[in-house]
Amino acid sequence: MVEWFHKSTEGLISQTKKDIPEGLWTKCPECGEVIYIKALEKNLNTCGQCNYHFKLASTEYIRLILDDGKLETYDTGLISGDPLEFKDSKKYPDRIRMAQKSTGQNDAVLSGIGRIEGKEISFAIMDFSFIGGSMGSVVGEMIARTIERATMRRIPLVIVSCSGGARMQEGILSLMQMAKTSALLARFDEVHKPFISVLTNPTTAGVMASYASLGDVIVAEPKALLGFAGKRVIQQTIGAELPPGFQSSEFFLEHGFLDKIVHRRDLKGTISVLIDYFNQS
């Protein structure tokens, strides 16, 4: 038998696999690209390969959009009650306390008065990390007061939405916030100042079905998940498959619901231009 080759083990040094420290890398859920965390943060938490926008904390949006990253906050003392004494795997007050501890906020929205390139605005920003950015009585009331400040001061209104919808632990009380905020936006329309609605990933359910979809101009970040019900629920209801990308920003833009898709780094400039346009008209 002819021996065609042989394996030499002389001079070889076995190496143990090096562990990669946790928290240094992440994977893009859209394209699968492995991204160095510091590079991701430098790029405003967006994927340089496919432009997917990762979630961003509400405080980061404030720094990104408002002059000097400053927001004169209002209504921070409002805290959710427990009108239904709701309990699933945890009691509702316990969920609230846990979310407050992890985020440093009293609820899923920050609101107040800020400036964009010198222009005063009434501003609100939702935070998904607080119980999925869900809208309960406190969120609804804070959004309502944000609208009222814009109305009384006759200044533009900007709301950045990021939400899984109404908060089930408050039942019908959370759903009532949809009607309350929508009615106040109708009153705000009378002062002839713009309401610019910014949609981020995700903006769904009761928030999408109320103030988030009522802007004079509606812009969204790329590849954001938008819509009311989930894909599976819709498919079961209509008994048909949905087209690819059915609930994406790109699909909404193509079908006329959105006015523009804006990269996160361009949000401030875009909002400023829109305010100037409305001020001249």
C-alpha positions as CSV (number, residue, x, y, z in Angstrom):
1,M,0.0,0.0,0.0
2,V,1.4,3.4,-1.0
3,E,1.5,6.0,1.7
4,W,0.6,9.3,0.0
5,F,0.9,11.6,3.0
6,H,1.6,11.6,6.7
7,K,0.7,14.0,9.5
8,S,3.5,15.5,11.5
9,T,2.9,16.6,15.0
10,E,6.4,17.8,15.7
11,G,6.8,21.5,16.6
12,L,3.1,22.0,17.0
13,I,1.9,23.9,20.1
14,S,-1.7,23.4,21.1
15,Q,-3.5,26.6,21.9
16,T,-6.5,27.1,24.1
17,K,-9.4,29.0,22.8
18,K,-9.5,32.6,24.0
19,D,-12.7,33.8,25.5
20,I,-14.1,37.0,24.1
21,P,-15.3,39.2,26.9
22,E,-19.0,39.8,27.0
23,G,-20.4,43.1,26.2
24,L,-17.9,44.0,23.5
25,W,-19.8,42.9,20.5
26,T,-23.4,42.7,19.3
27,K,-25.1,41.3,16.3
28,C,-27.4,43.3,14.0
29,P,-30.8,41.7,14.0
30,E,-31.4,42.9,10.4
31,C,-28.3,41.8,8.5
32,G,-26.4,39.6,11.0
33,E,-23.3,41.8,11.0
34,V,-21.2,41.5,14.2
35,I,-20.5,45.0,15.5
36,Y,-18.1,46.3,18.0
37,I,-20.1,48.0,20.7
38,K,-18.0,51.1,20.8
39,A,-18.2,51.5,17.0
40,L,-22.0,51.0,17.3
41,E,-22.3,53.8,19.9
42,K,-20.1,56.1,17.8
43,N,-22.5,55.6,14.9
44,L,-25.5,56.6,17.1
45,N,-26.5,53.0,17.6
46,T,-27.0,52.3,13.9
47,C,-25.6,49.5,11.8
48,G,-23.0,50.7,9.3
49,Q,-23.7,47.8,7.1
50,C,-27.5,47.9,6.6
51,N,-28.6,51.1,8.4
52,Y,-30.7,49.3,11.0
53,H,-31.4,51.5,13.9
54,F,-31.0,50.0,17.4
55,K,-33.1,51.3,20.2
56,L,-31.8,54.5,21.9
57,A,-32.5,55.7,25.3
58,S,-34.8,58.8,25.7
59,T,-32.0,60.8,27.2
60,E,-29.8,60.0,24.2
61,Y,-32.5,61.4,21.9
62,I,-32.7,64.5,23.9
63,R,-28.9,65.0,23.5
64,L,-29.3,64.2,19.8
65,I,-32.2,66.5,18.9
66,L,-32.3,69.4,21.3
67,D,-29.9,72.3,21.5
68,D,-27.1,71.6,24.0
69,G,-29.0,68.4,24.9
70,K,-31.2,70.3,27.3
71,L,-34.9,69.7,28.1
72,E,-36.7,71.8,30.7
73,T,-38.7,68.9,32.1
74,Y,-42.3,69.1,33.4
75,D,-44.7,66.8,35.2
76,T,-41.9,64.5,36.5
77,G,-43.8,63.9,39.7
78,L,-46.7,62.0,38.1
79,I,-46.7,58.3,39.1
80,S,-49.0,55.6,38.0
81,G,-51.6,54.3,40.5
82,D,-53.1,50.8,40.6
83,P,-56.8,51.4,39.9
84,L,-57.5,47.8,38.9
85,E,-55.2,46.1,41.5
86,F,-53.8,44.2,38.5
87,K,-51.5,41.2,39.0
88,D,-50.1,38.7,36.6
89,S,-46.7,37.2,37.4
90,K,-46.0,40.4,39.4
91,K,-48.2,43.1,41.0
92,Y,-48.5,46.2,38.9
93,P,-46.9,48.5,41.5
94,D,-44.0,46.2,41.7
95,R,-43.5,46.4,37.9
96,I,-43.6,50.2,38.1
97,R,-41.0,50.3,40.9
98,M,-38.7,47.9,39.0
99,A,-39.0,50.0,35.8
100,Q,-38.3,53.2,37.8
101,K,-35.2,51.7,39.4
102,S,-33.8,50.4,36.1
103,T,-34.5,53.6,34.0
104,G,-34.3,56.4,36.6
105,Q,-37.6,57.7,35.3
106,N,-41.1,57.8,36.9
107,D,-42.8,56.5,33.7
108,A,-42.3,55.9,30.0
109,V,-42.1,59.5,28.8
110,L,-40.1,62.6,29.4
111,S,-41.6,65.9,28.4
112,G,-41.0,69.6,28.6
113,I,-39.7,72.6,26.7
114,G,-36.6,72.6,24.6
115,R,-35.0,74.3,21.6
116,I,-34.0,73.1,18.1
117,E,-31.5,75.4,16.4
118,G,-32.8,78.3,18.6
119,K,-36.5,77.5,18.0
120,E,-38.6,76.9,21.1
121,I,-40.7,73.7,21.0
122,S,-42.9,71.6,23.2
123,F,-41.2,68.2,23.3
124,A,-41.9,64.7,24.5
125,I,-39.9,61.5,24.1
126,M,-41.0,58.0,24.9
127,D,-38.7,55.3,26.3
128,F,-39.2,51.6,25.4
129,S,-37.1,50.4,28.3
130,F,-39.9,51.5,30.7
131,I,-42.5,48.6,30.4
132,G,-42.2,48.6,26.6
133,G,-42.9,52.3,26.3
134,S,-46.5,51.4,27.1
135,M,-49.1,54.2,27.5
136,G,-51.0,54.3,30.8
137,S,-52.7,57.2,32.5
138,V,-49.4,58.9,33.4
139,V,-48.0,58.7,29.8
140,G,-51.3,59.9,28.4
141,E,-51.5,62.8,30.8
142,M,-47.9,63.9,30.2
143,I,-48.5,63.8,26.4
144,A,-51.7,65.7,26.9
145,R,-49.9,68.4,28.9
146,T,-47.1,68.5,26.3
147,I,-49.8,69.3,23.7
148,E,-51.5,71.9,26.0
149,R,-48.2,73.7,26.5
150,A,-47.7,73.9,22.8
151,T,-51.2,75.3,22.4
152,M,-50.9,77.9,25.2
153,R,-47.4,79.1,24.1
154,R,-48.3,78.8,20.4
155,I,-45.1,76.9,19.6
156,P,-44.3,73.8,17.5
157,L,-44.9,70.4,19.0
158,V,-42.5,67.5,18.5
159,I,-43.2,64.0,19.9
160,V,-40.8,61.1,19.5
161,S,-42.7,57.8,19.8
162,C,-41.4,54.4,20.8
163,S,-44.1,52.1,22.2
164,G,-45.7,48.7,22.3
165,G,-49.1,50.4,22.8
166,A,-51.6,50.9,25.6
167,R,-50.7,49.5,29.1
168,M,-52.9,46.5,29.8
169,Q,-52.5,46.8,33.6
170,E,-54.7,49.9,33.5
171,G,-57.4,48.5,31.2
172,I,-59.9,51.0,29.8
173,L,-58.1,53.9,31.5
174,S,-55.1,53.4,29.2
175,L,-57.4,53.3,26.2
176,M,-59.0,56.5,27.2
177,Q,-55.7,58.3,26.7
178,M,-56.0,57.7,22.9
179,A,-59.2,59.8,22.8
180,K,-57.8,62.5,25.2
181,T,-54.6,63.1,23.3
182,S,-56.4,63.0,19.9
183,A,-58.9,65.6,21.0
184,L,-56.2,67.9,22.3
185,L,-54.3,67.7,19.0
186,A,-57.5,68.9,17.3
187,R,-57.5,71.9,19.5
188,F,-53.8,72.5,18.9
189,D,-54.4,72.5,15.2
190,E,-56.3,75.8,15.7
191,V,-53.1,77.7,16.6
192,H,-51.6,76.9,13.2
193,K,-48.3,75.6,14.5
194,P,-46.8,72.3,13.3
195,F,-47.0,69.0,15.1
196,I,-44.1,66.8,13.9
197,S,-44.4,63.2,14.8
198,V,-41.3,61.1,14.9
199,L,-41.7,57.3,14.8
200,T,-39.0,55.0,16.0
201,N,-38.7,51.2,16.4
202,P,-41.2,50.1,17.4
203,T,-44.3,52.3,17.4
204,T,-47.4,50.2,17.6
205,A,-51.0,49.6,18.9
206,G,-52.7,52.4,20.9
207,V,-49.9,54.9,20.5
208,M,-49.8,54.4,16.7
209,A,-53.6,54.5,16.6
210,S,-53.7,57.9,18.3
211,Y,-51.2,60.8,18.5
212,A,-48.3,59.1,16.7
213,S,-50.3,59.0,13.5
214,L,-51.8,62.5,13.7
215,G,-48.8,64.7,12.9
216,D,-48.9,67.4,10.3
217,V,-45.7,65.8,9.2
218,I,-44.8,62.2,10.1
219,V,-41.2,61.0,9.8
220,A,-39.7,57.7,10.9
221,E,-36.3,56.1,11.3
222,P,-35.2,53.5,8.8
223,K,-36.5,49.9,9.2
224,A,-38.7,50.8,12.2
225,L,-41.5,48.4,13.1
226,L,-44.8,50.3,12.7
227,G,-48.5,49.3,12.9
228,F,-51.4,48.5,15.1
229,A,-51.8,44.8,15.5
230,G,-49.0,42.2,15.1
231,K,-48.4,40.4,11.9
232,R,-49.7,37.0,13.1
233,V,-53.0,38.6,14.4
234,I,-53.6,40.4,11.1
235,Q,-52.9,37.2,9.0
236,Q,-55.3,35.2,11.2
237,T,-58.0,37.9,10.9
238,I,-57.8,38.3,7.1
239,G,-56.8,34.7,6.3
240,A,-54.0,35.7,4.0
241,E,-50.3,36.2,3.9
242,L,-48.9,39.7,4.3
243,P,-46.4,41.1,1.8
244,P,-42.7,41.3,2.8
245,G,-41.8,44.3,5.0
246,F,-45.5,45.0,5.6
247,Q,-44.9,46.8,8.9
248,S,-41.7,48.6,8.1
249,S,-41.0,52.3,7.6
250,E,-40.2,51.7,4.0
251,F,-43.5,50.0,3.3
252,F,-45.4,52.9,5.1
253,L,-43.5,55.5,3.1
254,E,-44.2,53.6,-0.2
255,H,-48.0,53.6,0.6
256,G,-48.3,57.2,1.6
257,F,-48.5,57.0,5.4
258,L,-45.1,58.5,6.1
259,D,-43.7,61.8,4.7
260,K,-40.1,60.9,5.0
261,I,-37.6,58.3,6.4
262,V,-34.8,60.1,8.3
263,H,-31.5,58.7,9.5
264,R,-31.1,59.3,13.2
265,R,-28.1,61.7,12.7
266,D,-30.3,63.9,10.5
267,L,-33.4,64.2,12.8
268,K,-32.5,67.5,14.3
269,G,-31.8,69.2,11.0
270,T,-34.9,67.8,9.4
271,I,-37.2,68.9,12.2
272,S,-35.6,72.4,12.1
273,V,-36.2,72.7,8.4
274,L,-39.8,71.6,8.8
275,I,-40.5,74.1,11.5
276,D,-39.0,76.9,9.4
277,Y,-41.2,75.8,6.5
278,F,-44.4,76.0,8.6
279,N,-43.4,79.3,10.1
280,Q,-43.1,80.8,6.6
281,S,-46.4,79.4,5.3
